[in-house]
Amino acid sequence: MKGVLDGVTVIEQGTFITGPNAGMLLADLGATVIKVEQPQTGDPFRAFKGGLYSPHFQTYNRNKRSVTLNTKLPEDLAIFDQLIKDADVYIQNFRPNAAERLNVGETRLRELNPKLIYCAISGFGKEGPAASRPAYDTVAQAASGFLKLLINPENPRVVGPAIADSLTGFYAAYGILGALYERHNTGLGRTIELSMLESMCHFNLDAFTHLFSAQEVMGPYSRPAVSQSYVLECSDKKWLALHMSSPEKFWQGLANAIDQPELLTQTLFQDRSERIKNQDLIMRYLQSIFNKKSREEWCKRLELEDVPHSPMYDTEEVINDPQVKQLQIQIKANHPEGGEWHTIRSPISFDGQRPLEVTAPPILGEANDEIRKKYAG
């Protein structure tokens, strides 16, 4: 199936997550993405589990080609320059000033291709007191105030996946798509700059809005209390999640599901403000009930009453869920060195067609011969 970005060529010189994720998102939409990597070692994420094809690397590099070039060497830089002349977009996520040392700074590439959309991703921005500091996912989460909304103060430890890295890649792709649309009208490229700090502050917009409008500093339980979100352990030691939100009908449905139709007459449950104020007590009350039946039984009861809920799955359970199978969320391709390679498809369908075609992440330098033959000399 032809992608909506068919005909767009992206040169991605990204490492780890932010730049590669931006490139992958564009590749998922049909762009031709050529990943420029260091000879022999490639993207450092390749070797996170030994070898050059770690799960970490695979996550953010499907639907791409790989070429190895050392842009400090004249012969490799000449090939790189030819790639840039033919490209629509260039993506890098180096520290400030590193691009210039590698001969891939915006000014030089702009001279080669005035229509180029140049995207530079950094940790803290290109200027300011923190500009030169190293930034990784947890650092950006902490600096933006987001991490404090995730940490349980009673058991303080970092949890969850690489949110800041991944989201910064999403924001980069979002900016690139806007620049591509504008270039369609103007014929001119743009320089896109964003940092992990800026991206996470924007993603944390709800907390800042509460600060600005109500002088409220949100904590890890602020939003779950307002949204009335719960996780509860069942008798089989499996967990489920409830999101009760605002409508009273959901609470009445829950009351029916737990065989307590008069529940909302109790002070704790009588209105939304009481439920928000007493969430801890409500959680303990509900837990004492939910640990008496299995998760399967509770899910049946909650579904009959139209209560917003879900089993709290691990990833293996997700891929076996009937709805996930119905939506064909898991897809596969041939591994570049044999066998099947599996991934999760892009969530976006165009004209009712799901994006079920994918190519596995490239082995290091798989396009070397083709690209060097095309551009050498």
N, C-alpha and C positions, 0 to 999 in steps of 0.2 A: 504494500500500500504506500502510495506517495505521501510523504509528510508535508505539513504546512510550511516547513522551512526548507523544502527541497530546493536546491540551487544555491543555498547559503553555505559558504565555506568558513570554518572556524579553525584558527590555529590556537591550540591551548598549550601553554607552557606552565601547567599547574602541577602542584605537588600536594600530597596529603588529601584534603577534602574540599576546601572552599573553591579553588579554581577548577579542579576536576568535576565537582558537582555542577557548577555552572555549565561547563562543557557538556556534561552528560544530559542535562535537562534540554539543551539545545539539540543534541544528537537524538534524543527521544522524539523530538518534533520534526526530525527529518534532515537536520543540517549535517553536512559532511564535516566531521571533527577530526582533525589531525593533531595528535598529541605528540609534542616535541619533548623528548626525554634525553637525559644524560646517557652517553654510551656506557655500556656494561652494567651500570647500576639502575638506571631509569628512575622513575618516581620512587622516593624512599619508602612509600607505602607498600610497594611491591614486596619488600623483604621483611615485613613485620612478623611473619611466621616462618622465616627462612625461605629460600628460593626466591623466585621473582613473580609469584602469582598468588599473593596472600588473599584471604577473604576481604581484608580491609581495602586492598586495591580493587578487587573485583566489584565492590559495592558501588564505586563512583566512576567506573570507566567502561561501561558497556557501550556498544554502538560507535566505537572510535577506531581510528587507525593509529599506529605507533611508528614514529621514526626517531632514530637517535642522532642527535646533532650537538656538537660542542660549539656554541656560537662565539667562543673566544678564538677559534681556529678559522683562518680566512676561508679555507675551502668549504667548511661546514656553514659558515656565515653566508657565503654566496648562495648556497642552496636555500638556507632559511630566508634570505631576502627575496628569492623568487617565490617562495611560498607566500610571503607577506604581500607581494605585488598581486597575487591572484586571490587573496583572501578578502572576506567581508568583515571578520571579527578576529581580534587577538585578545587572549585572556592570560593574565599572569597573577600570581599571588605571592610575589617576593616581598621581602622587607623593603622599605623606602631606600632608593638609590641603588639597590642591587641590580635592577634592570639595566641601568646605564653601564654598570661594570660588565654585564653580559652582552652588551651591544644591542639590547632590545628595548631601549627607552622609547618613550612616546614620540619625542621630537624626531629621532632618526627614522622610526617606522612611518611616521606621518609623511616624511619627505618621499618615502618609497611609494606610499599609497594614500593620497589625500582623502579617499573615501573610507578608509579603515576606521572601524569602531574599536577603540583601544580601551580595554577594561583592566584596571589595576586594583587588586584587592590587597588590603593590608590589615594588620591587627588593630592599630590605634590611629591610623591616618598618616599622611606623609609629613606632617609638621606638628609641633607642640612638644611639651615636656616628656610625653610617653611615646613619641613616634618611633623611637629606635628600640623600644622594649620588645622582647619576644612575646608572641601571643599565641596561645592555643585555646582550645574550646573552653576549658574550665576557667581560664584567665578572663576570657571575654564575658562569660556568664557572670563571673563575680564582679567585674568592673562595671557592668551594666545594671547591677541590682537584681538580675534575674535569678542568680543562684540562691540568693537568700529566700526566694519564694519556693524553692524546691527542698531545702534542707530541713529535715526534722530536727528541731533543737534538742530533742531528747536523745537522738542518736545521730549526731552530726557526721555525715559522710557524703561524698559526692555520689549521686545516683544517675542512672539513665544514660542514654546515648549521647552522641556528639551533636547537641542541639545548635550551638552557636556556629560551628563550622558549616553544618548542613544548611542552616537558614541563610547564612551569608552568601552561599552559593545560589540559593533561590533568589535573593535580592539582586545579585549580579546578573542572573539570567533575565530577571524582570527589567532591569535597566537596559540591557542589551536589546531586548525586544522593542522597547520604546525607541531606542536610537535607530534600530533598523526601520521602524515605521516612519520616523522623521526623515531618514535618508531617502526613502522612497519619494518624498516630496522635494527635498533640497539638493540631493546628490552629494551631500557632505557627510563626512564621518564625525564622530564625537569621541571625546575622552571621558570615560566613565571611571570615577573613583569612589570607592566605598571601603569601609573598614568593618571588622567584626564588632568593634565597640558601637559604631553607629547602627549597625544592623540589629544588634541585640537591644539597644535602647529603644529602637522603633518597635521591635517585636514585644517589648515590655511596656507598650504604650498604655495599657490599661492601668498599670501601677502608677505611671507618671500622671495620667489624667486624674486619678484619685488624689494624688498629691497636689496638683495645681488647682483643682476645683473644690476639694473638700479638706485640704491639709491633712489627709489621711495617709500614713505610711503603711502600706500593706505588708502583711506577713504571710507565712506559708499556709495558714488556714483561712485567710481572708476570703479568697474567692470560693473555696469549697463550701464555706459556711453560707455564703450568699446564694450559690447555685444549688445548695443542698445536695452535695455529692457524698456518696458513702461507698466504702468497700467493706464487705462482710464475709466472714468465713462460715462455710456450711459444714454439715455433720461429716461429710466425706473429706474434709480438709481442703476442699477446693473453694475458690473465692469467686464472688460476683460483685459487680458494680451497679450502683443506682445513681441516677441523676434526676432528682425530683423537681428541680426548677421551681417555677411560680404557680402553674395551674393547680387549683385545688383538686381537680379530677384525678391527678396522679396520686395524691395522698389518699384520696378515698379508695382508689384502686389498690394501693398498697395495703390499706386497712382491710379490704376485702380479702386480699391474697393471704394475709396472715391470720385470717379468721377473727379479726377484731373490728367489725364494721363501725363500732362506736368510738374508735380510736381518736377521732378528731374532736371529741368532746373533752378529752383530757387537756389540762392546761399546757403541757409541753407541746402539744400538737395543734392547738386551737387556731393559730394563724401563722402567717409567714414570719412575722417579726419574732414571735416566741420560738419558732423552730430554728431561726438563725441564732438567736441568743443562747439557745440550749442545745446546740448541735452535739456537744460531747455527751450529754445525758441521753439524747436520742440515739446516738450511735451505740452506747452501751445497752440501751433497751432493745434496739433492733438486733444487736448481736446475740443477746440472750434467746431470741426467738429463732434466728436463722441457723444457729448451730444445732437445731433439732431435726433438720431435714437435709437431704442431699442437694447439691447445686442443681442437678437436673430437675428435681421436683420443684424447687423454688422457681426456676426459669419457666417451667410450664405454668405455674400459678400466676407469675407476674405477666407473662404474655397474654394469658386469658383476660387479665384486668387492664391491659394496655399501659403497663407501667414501664417507663424508660429504664432499661437494664441491659446488661450483657454479662456473660461469663467473663471472668478476668483471665484471659487466655495467656499461655506462653506461645512462642512463635510456632512450635510444632502443632499445637492445637488449632491455631489460626488457619493453617493451610488445609486442615481437614474439615473445616467448618462448611456446611452445605452452601451457605450464601457466598462464601469466598470462592468455592468451586463453581457456582453458578455464574459469577462475574469473571471467571477465568483470570483471576489475579496472579496466579503463579504461571509463568511461561518458561519456555526452554529454548535452547539453541545448541548447536554443536560446539563443543569445547575446541579451542584452537589446536590442542594437542590430542584430540580424540575424546570420545565419550560425550555425555550430555551435560550441559551447564544450565542451571536453573536460576531464575530471578523473579522479582515482582515487577509487573508491567507498570508503565505510566498510567495514572488514573484517568487520563483525559481521552474521551472518545469523540471523534468527529463524524458527524452524519451517521451516527449509529454504529460506526465501525470501531471496535476495540483494537488498540495497538498491540497485537499479539506477536508481531515479528520483532526479533531482536538478534543482535550479534554479540557474541561473548566478548569480554574485554580482551584486548590484543596482547599477544606475547610481545616481549620487548623487541622493538625494531622490526616488526613483521612487514612493514611497508618500506623498509630501507631500499631494497633493490629497485622497486618501482619508482620511488620518488627521486632517488639519486640518478637513475637513468633518464628520468624526465627533465631534471633541472641541471645536472652536472655539465660543466663546460659551456 
